[in-house]
Amino acid sequence: MRAGREVLRWSLLVVAVAVLAVFLVAQRQSVAVSYGRSPSSATLTGEGAAGELSDATVPSVAEMTALVAADPVVRLPGAVARWDETRVRAIGGDDTRILVAPPGLDEAERRRVKDVENATVRIIGTEVSGGIYVATPDDLPGWRAQFATGDVTGQVLALLAGLREQPSPPDRDDLRWREPTAAELTPVTAALDATGRYVGPGATLPRLPQEAARDAFPGGAWFVVLPAQPYGKPLPAYGPALHRLAPERPVVVMYGGWIEYHGPGAADFAEVAGASFYAQYGGRLSRYAYPQLNVLGAYLARVTDVRYAGLFDRPLPYRPFDPLRVALPALPWLFAGCVAGFVVLSIRTVRGAGRGRPGEVGPAGPPARLAGLSALAVELSLLTDARSDPALVRGVARLRAARSALDDGLPDRHVRGLLADAAAELDQAARDVRMPGYRPDVYLRGTLS
């Protein structure tokens, strides 16, 4: 029993040390933390790889310089940018010269536009630059106006203020919305019910990017794709209208190069997905003529990245079972339990060693016990009779053997065993003579204390 307790005690200590080691190793810092690896791959790639270059061309630098000198606003064929002329004239004055070029120009053609030195403001697509400055939106209303209707009023005003070292005017969201009419909404809902997508007249989307759509919205979504909307006119708000018809259905609406999301989690999810997408790709979208298929695919890839990042209550992909990750919170408690068990068993061991067998009283070593038991044997010899003499004789023999073992330097365990046997025999002799005070546990307690 004692041996089993010793094995259990030391086993608990070994387990405690192992648990502590595992826990400490698991605490090492890591810089690669994610909720899952996003499968998205669609992106807006380098120049010429995604059909973003158009067939538009621009005149020579000399020809454009002459055009700008003759007219304060020069719009080259294919130009799409628009602005509030009254507000621009108020801050820019009559000497402001604006050159507007189409989107999708290659590097050489863009360089020619930027070399027109008498142009105060140069606009390529919806990218606004002048002098050493490039003006870009920095919020969703600015990007929405730019890519949905080609409105660059905010950028032009900010650029002119910078060139004239004046305070920038406050941002304004001049984009207006209206409820779609029944005649507008009916064909949209019919197409969505039939195929899950509606492509309006003038839009260039030939098909949905199926893989990107499936990764972004595994449960399916509605897609409404429209061309860029006329500048200065209210936009039909298809997203809110469709969301009211199907509150649990994700709805993606595209106006030209602007994409917005309506549906579950839109209050948080739509803003994060939109802001991160246009903050990264707004510069390329402003100067190139990307097909709507590429823009939508890249946006859906960003939606997938955000969903896999675990930022919102979106379904996450399957994650293999990790025993360490599951057990890690319990390791400190397991360590504490093992340490507590080791301490309790150690206390019991120490107490058991103190009590021992008959005659092993107190912390005294074998020499002291031998002396005490020898004195007890002498006193008992004066009291024994024929009935108790055999026990006394056996006890004295064990004491002599213990003396010899001590003199020969034998292990303490052997000596203690002989002393225990001697104490048992003397205990029997004390019981035979009916002298409780001469029982070894009582006699030695007084002698060795």
N, C-alpha and C positions, 0 to 999 in steps of 0.2 A: 504493500500500500504506500509506504514511504517512498519507494523507488518510483512508483507511478506518478506520485505527486511531484517529485523532482523533475521527471521528464516533462510533465505538463508545464511546470514553472519555467524551465529554460526554453521550451518550445514557444511559450507566449512571448518571451523576450526576443527570440529570433524573428518571430512574425512581426513584432512591433518595429524592429529595426528595418525589416524588409519593406513594410508599409511606409515608414518614414522616408526611405530612400526613393521609392516609387513616387511618392507625393512631391518630394523636392525636385526630382528630375522633370516631372510634369509641369512644374512652375516656370520652366525656362521661357524667356521672352521670344516672340516670333513676330515678324513683320508681314507675313503672308497669311492673313485671316480673311475668310470669306464664308458665306452661307452656301455657296454652290458655284460651280463653274458655268458661266453663261454660255449657251451654245450659239449666241448671235455672232454673225460674221459680216453682215452687210454694212457698208460704209461708203462715204463719198471719197473716192480714191483720187489719185493724182491726175494732172491735166491730160485730157484726151482719152482717158480709160473708161469713162462712163457716159459718153455722148453729151457732155456738157458744153462742147464747143459748137457754135452755130456757124452758118454760112455767111454771117454778116461781115462786112468789111468797112473800113473807115478810109477817108481820103488821106492824102499826104499831110505832113505837118504844116507845110506852107499853105495848102488849101484850107485846112481847118483854121489856121491863124487868120487868114483873110476873112473867113466866114465869121469868126468871133469879133473881129474888128468892125465888121459891117452890122452886126446884130447882137444885142446884149444876151439873147438866149438862142443858142443853136442846137437844134434837135436833129441828130443824124438818123437815117432810116433804121427802123427797128428799135429805137429808144423806148423805154417803158417807164422811166421814172417820172413822177408827178410831185408837185408841191403847191403850197398855198402862196400864190404870187403876192398877195397883199402883205402878208407877214414877212416874207423874204425881202420885199422892196422896202419895208419899214426899217429894217435893220441894215440892209445892204446898200440902199441908195441906188441912184441911177447909174453909177459907174461899175456896178457889179456885172461881170461877164460870166455866163454859165454855158458850158459845153456838155451836152448830153449824148452819150454813146450807147449802143445796144449791148445787152449781155452776151456772153459766150465768145468774146474775142480771145484770140490766142495772145501769147506773151508779146510778140512783136507789135501787134496792133494796139494792145494796151499801152505799150511804151510810146507809140506815136501820139496817142491821146494825151498822155502825161507830159509830152514835150511841147505842147501848145502853151507857151508861157504867158500869153495875154489873157488866158481864161482864169478868172478868179476862182471859179468852182468847176471841177471836172467830175462828171458822174458817168461811171461805166456800169451799166445795168442799174443797180441801186446802191453801188458803192460810191460814197461821196468823199472827195479829196480836194485839197487845195494847198498850195505852198508845201510845207512839211507835214501837214496834218491830214489824218484820215478820220472821219467822223462815223461812228457806228452806234446803234442803239445799245442800251445796257439793261433793258427790262422787257417783259413780255408785251406790253402795249406797243412799244416801239418796233419790235420785230413783227408783231401782228400787222401793223399798218404797212410796214415795208414790204413784206412778202405776200400779203393778201391783196393789196391794191397798188403797190408800187409807190406808196407815199413816203417821200424822203424829206418832208418839211422839217422835222426835228433835227435831222443830221445837217441840213443846209444852214439852219439857224445857228446851231452849235459851232459849225465851221466858221461862219462869218464872224461870230462873236469872238472866236479865238484869233482870227486874222486881224481883227480890229482892237484886240485886247480889251474887250468889253465883257461884262458878266453874261453868262449864258442865260437865255430866257428859260423860264420854268417849263418842264415837260407837260404836254397836253395830249390827252387821248381823244382825238377828233373822230375816231372811227365810230360810226353809228350802226345800230342793228335794228332789224325789224322782224316781226313774226312772218314766217313764210305763209303765203296764201294757200287755200285749199287746192287750187289748181297746181301750185308748185309742189305741195307736199304729197299729193296723191300718187304721181308716178314714182316718186322717191320711195315711199313705203311699199308700193307694189313690187318694185325691183328688189328691195331689201328682203321682203318676204320670200321672193322666188330664189334669189341667188346670194343674198347677203351683201351685195354691193350695188351702188348706183354711180354711174359716171355721167356727169352732165355734159351738155353740148359745149364743145370747145376745150374740154379737158383732154389730156394726152395719155391718160393711163390705159395701156392696152390690156392689162390683166393685173390681178393682185399678186404681190410677192408671197406666195402661199406658205413657204417655209417660215419666213419671218413673221407672218401673221399668226401661224400656229404656235410659234414659240412665245410670242407676246401675249396672245389671248387663247390659251388652250381650249377654253370653253366656247370659242367662237365670238365674233363681233360683227357689227354693221360698219360698212365703209361707204362714205359719201365723198366723191371726188369731183370738184368743180374747178373751172379755170380761174385765173386771177380776176378779181372783181373790178368793176369800173371805179375809178377814183372819184371820191366825193359823194357817192351814193350809198345809202344804207345797205348792209349785207343781210341776206336772209339767215336767220339764226336757226339752222337746221339742227344743231346739236341739242339745245335745250328742248326743242319741240319733239325730237325723237326720244330723248331721255324720258319725257313725260309719258310717251306711249309705251315704253319698255324700260322701266327703272332699273332692272337687273341686267340689262344687256349693255355691254361696252359699245360705245359709239365713237368712231373716228371720222372727223370731217376735215376735208382738205380744200382750202381756197388757194389756188395757185401753188405757191411754195410754203404756205402757212398751214400747219396741221394742229388740230386741237382735239382733246379727248373729253368725252362726257360719259358718265356711268359710275359704277361702284368705285368709291375712293377718289372721285375726281377732285375733291376739295384739296387734297394733298398731292395725290399722284400726278395729276395733270400738270401742275405747276413745276414740280421737280423734273419730270420728263421733258417738258417743253423748254424750260430754262437751260437745262444741261445740254439739250440737243442744239438749240440755236446759239448758245454761247460758244459751242465748239465749231459748228458748221456755218454760222451766220455769214462769216466773211466770204466763204466759197460760194454760198447760195446767192450772195448779193452781186457778184461779178460774173458768174457763169450761168448758163441756161440749162440746168440739170433737168432731165425728164422727170415727170412726177413719179414714175415707177421707182427711180433711184432714191428720190427724196423720201418717199413713203417707206421703202425698205430700210433705209438708214434710221428713220424715226422709230420704226417698230423694233429694230435691233436695240435702240436705246431704251425703249420700254422694257424689253426683255432683260437688259442689264440692270435696270432699276429694280425690277421684280426679283431677280436672282440675288440682288444685294440685300434683300430682307428688310428694306427700310419701312415697308408698309405691310398691311395685313393682306398680302397676296399669296396665292398658293406657291410653295417652294418645291423644288424637285426632291426626288427620293434621296435620302442620305444613308449610306450603309451603317449598320449598328457598330458602335465603337464601345467595347466593354470598359476601357479606361475612362472615356468621357462620362459614361453612366455612373461608374463606381467612384469617380474622383471625389464628389462631395461627401461620400461616406468614409473615405480613408482616414481623415482626422479622428472620427469617432471610433473606428476600428483600432487605430493606434492607441487612443486613450483607454479603450477596453482592455487591450493586451497589457499595457503598462499597469493598470489597476489590478488585473489578475495576477501579474508577476509580483506586485507588492504584497497582495493579500497572501499568496502562497509563501512568500519569503518570510512574512511575519509568523505564519503558522509553523514554518520549518524551524525558525529560531525558538519559538515557544516550545515546540516538541523536543528540540535539543535540550532545552532547559529542564523539561520534566523528565525525559528519558524513561528508562525502565527502573525497577526497584533498585534503590541504592544510588542512582544517578541524579543526585539532588544538587541544584545550584550550578554555578558556572565553574566549579572546581575541576581541575584536571585529574588524570588517573593517579598520580602520586598521592594527592590529598585524599582521594576516595579509598585508595589502598590503605592509607594510614588509618582513616576513620573506620573502615570495615575490620581492620585488624584489631583495633581497640574494642570494637563491638564483640568480636569473637572471643577476646579474652574475658570480657565481662559475662558473656553468655556461658562460658565454660564453667563458671561458678554456680550456674543455675540449672544446667541440663541434667537429665537423668537418662536411664536406659532407653526410654522412648524417643528422646530428642537428640541423643548423642550422635546417631548416624548423620542427621542433617548438618550438625555442627562440624563433624569430621569432614564431610564433603565440602562444606564451605571453606574450612581451613585449607584443604588441598587446593581449591581454586585460588585462594589468596596466595599460596606459595607459588603456584604456576604464574600468577600475575606478576609477583615479585621477580621471578626469573625472567619473564618476558620484558619487564622494564629494564632490568640489568643488561639484557642482551640487545636492547634497542629495537625490539620488534615494533611493528606499526601500532599506533594508538587504537585502531579499530580492534585489533586482536586483544590488546590489554583490556579495553572496555568490555569486550565480550566476556572475558574471564571474570572481571569484576562484577558484571551483571549476573553471571551464574552464581558467584559467591554470595552476592546479595540475596538472590532467590533462596539459596539454601539457608542462610542465616535468618531470613524472614520466616521460613518454615519452622526453624528451631524456636524463634521467639513466639510463634503461635502455639507451638507444642507446650511451652512452659507458661503460657498465658501471661506474657509480659508485653503489652502493646507498646510500651515506651522503648523496648529494645528491637522493635521492627526497624529495618535499615532506613526506610524513608523518613521515619520519625526521629530516629537516633542521629542520623547524619545531618538532618536539617538543623538540629541544634548544634552539632559539632562543627559543621562547615560554614555556618552563617557568621 
